[in-house]
Amino acid sequence: MKRIVTLQDISCVGRCSITVALPILSAMGVECGILPTAVLSTHTMFKTFTCKDLSDQIEPIADAWEQEGITFDGIYTGYLASASQCRQVCEFFDRFNSSDNLILVDPAMADNGKLYPAFDSSFPAEMAKVCAKADIILPNITEACLLTGTPYRTEYGPDYIAELSEKLLQLGCRTAAITGVSYKPGQLGVAYLNKDGEKFSYFTKWCPQSYHGTGDLYSSVVLGGLMRGLPLGDALALAADFVVVCIEATAVSDSARWYGVEFESQIPKLCQMLADRLSGQNS
Ligand code: PXL
């Protein structure tokens, strides 16, 4: 079984970061180690929240893992709380990266043209250094703009996404997959470009509802798919399809959008969708 480690916060309530990554990766048959970077009462979209920074734990935990000879097939980062935490994560990559493991970075810091409230305008430059070390990055369009200093647009065509992708690769990552891309009303999807010039895009239906934490759900499913041996395009498509399933399941309840999506009831479906993609690959 593949073992990954995810470096993100624990938001105790609100279905994001580690409380999404852990159950999703477990369900997909991947051992999920965690390195919690902070503990919050909820994510930062709730009006009131507490936050205990755990930056001082990153190095001793990494030291202990190194002494134990613990290795990871994948290293996955999401929301990071500060510029200095970005630097610590870069050091962690340097220590635990190897020729046959995969670094996936979800630069979770912004959406709808705006940085999350906890960050100031100097933060994207620090996150860009984390992205530089990744095999795959998964920014949404807002994050791609902030990482590359590109003006954010809500109306665009494939040329804009191609320009953003090229600029993201210039940061140093091997593959840039931009999420939340839409060229036609009613469609939403993902588009990637890699260093070899290979391109791929996949679209599913656009859902009118929007919930917190769907980016974290998306990235966790992508990594699970990759660790189970799916090609990147299949992993991105599986994740897109599963997010739609979860949004639709949530939309029938009256759960507030900041509580995230009800992925729990859909885990059997995820296992089936993964099995279908894996068997399609073998046939
Ligand atoms: O879903 C991204 C995320 C993760 N963790 C925390 C957050 C957010 C987004 O706002 O606040 C603490």
Residues whose N, C-alpha, C, O or C-beta is under 5 A from the ligand:
A	BS01	PXL	D9 S11 C16 S17 T42 H43 T44 M45 Y79 A108 Y116 G213 D216
